[in-house]
Amino acid sequence: MYHFDNSFSKISNCSHPHACIIYDNLDAYRQIASRYILEGLNANEKCIMAIDKYNERMIEADFADTEVDFPACIENGKLTIINVQESYSGNGGFDPDETIKIWQKEATKAVNEGYDALRVVGEATFSINGPELAEKLIYYENIINEILFPNFPFKSLCVYDKNLYNPEVIRTAISAHPILFYNDDLYLENIHYVPPEIHFKGNGIRDEIDIWLANVKRNNENLIALHESVKNFRSMFEKAPMSYQSLDENGNFIEVNETWLKVMGYERDEVISRNFGDFLHPDCKTHFKETFPRFKSVGEVLGLEFEMVKKDGSMLLVSICGRISKDNNELFKQTHCILQDITDRKRAEEELRKSEERYREIVEGTENLVTEVDIQGRLTFVNEACTKIFGLSPEECKGLKAFNFIHEDDREETSKKFDQWMKDKPASATFENRQMNQATGEARDMLWSINFVYNDKGEITSIKSIARDITERKRTEQKLIESERKLKDAQRLGRIGYWFWDIKTGEVEWTEEVFKLHGLDPETFTPHIDSILDLSPWPKDHQRGRELIQRAMENQEPGEFEQRFLLPDGSIGYYLSTFQGIYDENQKLIEMRGTAQDITERKKAEQELEKAHKELETRVEQRTKELSEIVQILKYRNHEIELLNEMGDLLQVCITENESYKTLSNICKKMWPDSNGFLGIFDKTLGLNTIEAFWGEAVQHNDPFSPEECWAFRRGKCHSIIDPKNDLTCEHMRKIPRHITLCIPISARGKTLGVLSTKFPILGSDVDRVQIVKQSKSLEAMAKRVTELFSLSLSNIRLRKDLYERSVRDSLTGLYNRLFMEESLSKELKIAERKGSAVSVIMMDVDHFKKFNDEYGHETGDEVLRRLGIAIPSFLRPSDIVCRYGGEEIIVIMPDCPLKIACDRAELIRSGIEDKVKIRYGGQYLQVTASFGVAEFNENYHSKEEFVSAADQALYLAKQAGRNTVQLAKID
């Protein structure tokens, strides 16, 4: 059999389906005539072949490889083959009026037999050859055009042998047919066609010439317009600013435009016929091999990225968008794609990403406070340092008034400064104030450096600030000020005392300051060389002081020592004594001079400094520990991101909802190993959320729960429970221990599809509510990202499922369509062959269905089919497959079912329809019955078509037996 295209469907859709084939090759005639009749047989049309050269043996051979049962069509009268002269007249002569009456009769008969139309192939014979019969032919063909086609469901293909007939006959045939074949070339608009009203007008050849010339002129104008359109399109195609390419089914280049060649640096002959993968970076070749078949299957691609190699070896990153085109048989023809250079964009995106990462590292890693405040004075951004300064997390700070954190004694002064800045509009400013920690109530001194952000109108839109904690510096400054004051007071008051020792006389002299230092009265106390040492109650200090003085005297060099002493209040004081010997010309010691300086405050300062040093070491150690904790948090965040990416990849390839449920539970188990929870999906039929997946410890219950039991489902946003005693608790949570509980709605396209419920243990046994809230916010953010990914995947899976159901369901009855039946029957027969089980089919047809349509209207006929689509499945098993076969015919595929059971089931359906399916029309109920044919597959059937045909023959027997009966297929 020849390969068919869809040309004949175009003919059938013409308002005037009168076609003619002029041939000089018998094979071309056979090809056109056979596929013309095949279309009619597949379209419920009765077909007649009035033939001469094209005999029945040839016809049977041409139909051998088709799905048409040629003998059956001959037997049941759907196809009739007659000698062409039988269609002309009884005596073999050509009588136009008699022939037209024959076709009128046959067309009427075909409709009465239930066919949609009569389709005829009529082969011209020697009976109409010669000039003397040309006028009869003109009359015959135009009467058909004027009377038969407008008033009868009639389609005709007239056949003329170009080499056999008189040119006048051929000319007449061409002018009388609006649709023309020359061999296998089709002309849907025959420019030589002359309408019947022109023929019958009487002006003859003159009118024909006028029509031909008008048609030739119109055709020429169309060709000129087409040529100009092609020329304009080609010009735009080559000059287009975007690169274009077209590939064949193997991925080889068919076409590229000049822009593509210019960008890639190739000549056209270096590209055409080569494979697209030859121009890709090696890392992208596998990706192309994987995506190209999917592109051909889906039909379009958007934003597919590849790295291409230019002729000079440089790389080009492109984004491809395109569609495929198909041939007349709806098979893949070629791709049409636009390539966009995204190299610079990708590079900019990478630089931006790195810049943002560096910025985040700097902002989040600094000890300084970084903030942003809007024009209303509300915090729009704060970094992690706010926790130490404000006592709140960044999320808790956002939206709060920055003014509320200022120490109440500093608010007025700060407010005045900002009022002045609003007037002066500086670019930046610095100031100091104190900020209050909301958790501890502690005040911290802060040095602020602020920058004002202006819009195009010169108005301040926000204020960005960096603040450094100068509390410790302030305290140190205060101490230094105090110490300096004391030093000045000591100097002013002469607190540095002097002493003198005359070696020759042994006299010792103290200044008043030395007496004051020790709290002694100069009137009652007489000092001597050992007095300054003896006044110390610590013997070791005495010994060390004497040794130092003795060494200095022996070495003739200055010396000093520190001495503890008791202050009048009983506390310990310190003084520093410096001394130096005075020698005569013989280097003999004659005098010792020294000072006694109170260093008690210095000693205390040193002790404070040592204490501060130890505190600093402690703080450094604490900060190191905090940084270590931050590193661990970052590692955990990275782990979460990896799991999110893994989840996104897995969800993209999930086919069923159950696969997506399992993927979600596995990812949750990995992401939160110490948690437990479940996934509830809303079931429209039940009106409840059913538990589809869970992880961690066994959930408290697996019972479905209503949407009203979950606050998150009702509110359409996340609901958290931190304190079960005080927070609103979802009713589906029967018992909540010390956990952070989150319920997150799963929503897509404005609809809530279900809810993800999780319970997380609270970290630590003694954690305040602020820390718990912080932990809850972190978990909530990640849980939302998980549900967003899952929601999108679940929505896409359901959309694909819905589209599939629409593709395999009959829109009127809701039953499976014929395409699904064909696929299901092939699959069930293979399963039965493998298992050695039985497969039966029931073919049923509504009795007198045409009567419902003709007498009660097509709406009543449609209602009959709808009611049957509801009723029939109720009598069958869930495994049985009910399909609309065509028209009012319904077929049931019954896997693992022998003939006896199938016959009983058919009788059950028949009686059920008779008893229960009644259609109300005009105050009365119309009785609906059906006839049934049942067949079981066996070795006598060589194909599923023979199997179905057997059931159909049994149905035919049921019709002959009086309808409303069940008949079994004959077993040979």
Protein Blocks (a to p, Z undefined) as FASTA:
>chain_A
ZZddfklmmmmmpmblcccdddfbfklmmmmmmmmmmmmmmnopacddddfklcfklmmm
mmmmpmbdfklmmmnopaccddfklmmpmnopacfklmmmmmmmmmmmmmmnopabdcdd
ddddfklgcjklmmmmmmmmmmmmmmmmmmpccdddddddfklpcfklmmmmmmmpmbdc
ehjaccfbafkbccfklmmnonmmmlmmmmmmmmmmmmmmmmmmmmmmmmmmmmmmmmpc
bdcddddfkopafbdcfklmmmnopafklmgopafklmpcfklmmmmmmmmmmmmmnopa
ehiacddddfkopacdddddddddddfkopafbdcdddddfklmmmmmmmmmmmmmmmmm
mmmmpmbdcddddfkopafbdcfklmmmnopafklmgopafklmpcfklmmmmmmmmmmm
mmnopabdcdddddddfknopacdddddddddddfkopafbdcdddddfklmmmmmmmmm
mmmmmmmmmmmnopaccddddfknopacddfklmmmnopafklpccdfklmmmmpcbfkl
mmmmmmmmmmmmmnopacddddddddfkopacdddddddddddfkopafbdcdddddfkl
mmmmmmmmmmmmmmmmmmmmmmmmmmmmmmmmmmmmmmmmmmmmmmmmmmmmpmbfklmm
mmmmmmmmmmmmmbccddddddfklopacdfbdehjddfbfcdcdfklpmklmnopacdd
fblmlmccdfklmbacddddddddddeehiafbdcddddddehjbdcfklmmmmmmmmmm
mmmmmmmmmmmmmmmmmmmmmmmmmmmpcfklopacfklmmmmmmmmmmmmmmnopacdd
dddddehklmmmmmnojklmmmmmmmmmmmmmmmpcfkbccddfbhjbccdddehiafkl
mmmmmmmmmmmmmmmmccdeehiacddddddddddddfklgbfklmmmmmmmmmmmmmmn
ngaiacddddZZ
